[in-house]
């Protein structure tokens, strides 16, 4: 007998102070948090509602870490980068080169930037905390203005 491998996928778009954010849950995990309204599903869940509530707390400076089950497809390299990003403290930044060095691959700064660009769980996996070695903010899949706003929020609310 063939096992049913159908996945449960639900997405919902919420409005935030940074514009619409679409959250996707698949089989009990947040798999996407993307800026924009993609309109491919219109069903919120308890988990997407909880993720939205945590994002709202973050944007208001009342939350520094997220407590959500996450699952994002990516290579082993991507997964390692995303784990490092989740461990960068609120209000701090790391350069792509520092992240590459922490990974044990000091010449992989560009690859780190590319892995950040493949992150489909914005804010929650804080790729906005990765910056260029010269101190400029660098790229961001959702636009440099959003990256700057996220960094400004963290700078404003970080505890000394």
Legacy VTK file of the C-alpha trace (Angstrom):
# vtk DataFile Version 3.0
C-alpha trace
ASCII
DATASET POLYDATA
POINTS 160 float
0.000 0.000 0.000
1.354 3.432 -0.969
1.860 5.834 1.912
0.124 9.224 1.588
2.861 11.845 1.300
0.589 14.836 0.686
1.732 17.858 2.654
-0.527 20.339 4.383
0.385 23.828 3.179
-1.393 26.999 4.241
-0.409 30.629 3.761
-1.872 33.878 4.910
-0.916 37.503 4.330
-0.828 39.828 7.324
-0.369 43.603 7.297
2.565 44.978 9.320
4.185 48.375 9.705
6.682 47.226 7.031
3.929 46.221 4.599
2.281 42.882 3.886
4.010 39.712 5.065
2.950 36.280 3.871
3.493 33.462 6.354
3.350 29.841 5.272
2.890 26.790 7.455
3.635 23.329 6.172
3.041 20.272 8.339
3.379 22.190 11.609
6.398 24.330 10.654
6.813 27.882 9.420
8.430 27.454 6.003
8.163 31.008 4.664
7.935 34.548 5.958
8.124 36.759 2.904
7.403 40.427 2.357
4.508 40.849 -0.046
1.088 39.433 -0.787
1.493 36.427 -3.021
-2.180 35.426 -3.037
-1.558 31.746 -3.593
-3.406 30.687 -0.449
-5.680 32.488 1.943
-5.874 30.378 5.090
-4.385 31.390 8.408
-3.590 28.800 11.055
-2.870 28.951 14.765
0.829 28.757 13.909
0.789 31.533 11.294
-1.219 33.660 13.749
1.390 32.983 16.448
4.226 33.829 14.048
2.492 37.078 13.128
1.982 37.941 16.819
5.692 37.352 17.484
6.663 39.483 14.463
4.423 42.302 15.706
6.081 42.072 19.143
9.490 42.183 17.443
8.564 45.227 15.357
7.363 46.981 18.545
10.632 46.208 20.349
8.991 43.751 22.745
10.608 40.553 21.394
14.241 39.795 20.622
14.043 36.065 19.807
11.462 33.988 18.027
10.073 30.762 19.434
8.615 29.008 16.403
9.111 25.652 14.694
10.931 26.340 11.423
11.656 24.177 8.414
13.277 25.577 5.312
14.660 23.594 2.425
18.267 24.301 1.618
21.678 22.726 1.296
23.690 21.716 4.353
25.728 24.903 3.819
22.555 27.032 3.772
21.294 25.342 6.946
24.588 26.081 8.735
24.441 29.746 7.703
20.817 30.095 8.786
21.684 28.556 12.154
24.500 31.054 12.647
22.149 33.903 11.691
19.609 32.781 14.314
22.374 32.993 16.935
23.369 36.592 16.173
21.984 38.569 19.127
19.252 41.154 18.637
20.741 44.542 17.802
24.065 43.125 16.627
25.444 42.596 13.135
28.031 40.282 11.627
29.842 40.689 8.356
29.545 38.045 5.700
33.272 37.431 6.241
32.831 36.956 10.005
30.058 34.439 9.381
32.230 32.584 6.859
35.080 32.500 9.380
32.747 31.195 12.116
31.701 28.466 9.701
35.364 27.538 9.222
35.391 28.670 5.592
37.021 32.125 5.685
37.025 32.540 1.904
33.278 31.879 1.601
31.935 35.379 2.334
30.228 35.619 -1.052
28.637 32.190 -0.563
27.365 33.373 2.833
25.727 36.340 1.118
24.149 34.011 -1.425
22.784 31.773 1.360
21.298 34.861 3.004
19.608 35.653 -0.302
18.035 32.186 -0.371
16.489 32.624 3.082
12.698 32.511 2.716
11.995 33.068 6.415
12.688 36.809 6.673
12.922 38.495 10.079
12.633 35.180 11.974
15.901 33.961 10.455
17.568 37.374 10.667
19.636 37.579 7.500
19.219 41.361 7.806
21.918 41.176 10.519
24.538 40.161 7.929
26.382 43.163 6.467
29.370 43.944 4.270
32.882 44.187 5.670
33.018 47.901 4.834
30.092 48.542 7.194
27.458 49.134 4.530
24.303 47.087 4.807
24.755 45.054 1.642
21.996 43.299 -0.220
18.640 42.075 0.991
16.170 39.989 -0.966
13.326 42.249 0.206
15.077 45.536 -0.589
17.709 47.594 1.200
15.091 49.967 2.657
13.460 47.093 4.555
16.836 45.852 5.756
17.668 49.347 7.004
14.296 49.562 8.825
14.862 46.196 10.528
18.358 47.236 11.625
16.981 50.590 12.859
14.287 48.805 14.902
16.936 46.647 16.575
19.230 49.609 17.201
16.374 51.579 18.775
15.195 48.780 21.080
18.353 46.874 21.951
19.165 46.692 25.619
22.612 47.874 26.583
LINES 1 161
160 0 1 2 3 4 5 6 7 8 9 10 11 12 13 14 15 16 17 18 19 20 21 22 23 24 25 26 27 28 29 30 31 32 33 34 35 36 37 38 39 40 41 42 43 44 45 46 47 48 49 50 51 52 53 54 55 56 57 58 59 60 61 62 63 64 65 66 67 68 69 70 71 72 73 74 75 76 77 78 79 80 81 82 83 84 85 86 87 88 89 90 91 92 93 94 95 96 97 98 99 100 101 102 103 104 105 106 107 108 109 110 111 112 113 114 115 116 117 118 119 120 121 122 123 124 125 126 127 128 129 130 131 132 133 134 135 136 137 138 139 140 141 142 143 144 145 146 147 148 149 150 151 152 153 154 155 156 157 158 159
